[in-house]
């Protein structure tokens, strides 16, 4: 992940964002999950996501899920 927050590309919007940060009206960084009131263990578990689920499934179960996704993706409207 990118450690820097995304800045606006428009020079006027960028100038306003810089002024807002300098005057303290806007934080310089995004709040951490702990600051947002989220459980750090749940956040760490969410990062594992699909990889952990794929490891838990058998090859035949993964194949069934893939076939279902492909058929819904390519079916005619």
N, C-alpha and C positions, 0 to 999 in steps of 0.2 A: 504494500500500500504506500501511497505517497504521503510523506510526513508533512508537507506544506499544504495549507488550505488553498483551494482553487480561487484564483483572483479573476475579476472581470477583465475582459479584453478591451472594452471600450475605455478610452482614456478618462472620460468624465466620470464614469462609474468607478474606475480604479482610484481616481483622486478622492472621491467621496468615501470609498471604503478605507483608504489610508487615513483620512481625517477622522473617520468614526473610530478606527482602532487607536489612533493617537490620543483622542479625547476620552477614550474609555467607554464610548457608547456601544461598542461592539467588541466581543472578545477576539483576541488575535488567533486563537485556535479553537477547534471544535471540542466540546466537553468529552471527557473520557466516559466509558460505560459506567464506572463507579459514580461519577458526578451526575449521571443521568438516572441513577437509582437502580441500575441493573446489577444482577448477580454476576460477579466475575467468572464463576464456574460455568454458568449458563452461556456466557459470551464465548468462553473458550470452547465449550462443547459445540456451539453453533458454527465455529470456524471449521470444525472437522466435517460437518455437513454430509454432503453426498459421498465423500470418500469412505466415511465410516459406514454409511448405509450399504454401499456397494460391497464392502468387505464382509458385511454380515449376510448378504444374500448369496445363494448358491448360483452356479452358472446357469442352470435352467430357469431360475426365477428372474435373473437379469435378462435372459433371452426373451422371456414372456413379456416383460416390461418394455423391452426395446421393440418387439414386434407390435405391441399395442400402440406405442408412440408413433412408430413409422406408419402404421395403417391409418391412424387419425390424422397424421401430417399430410399424407398423400391422397386421402379420399376425396372424391369429387364433391363439390358443394351442392 
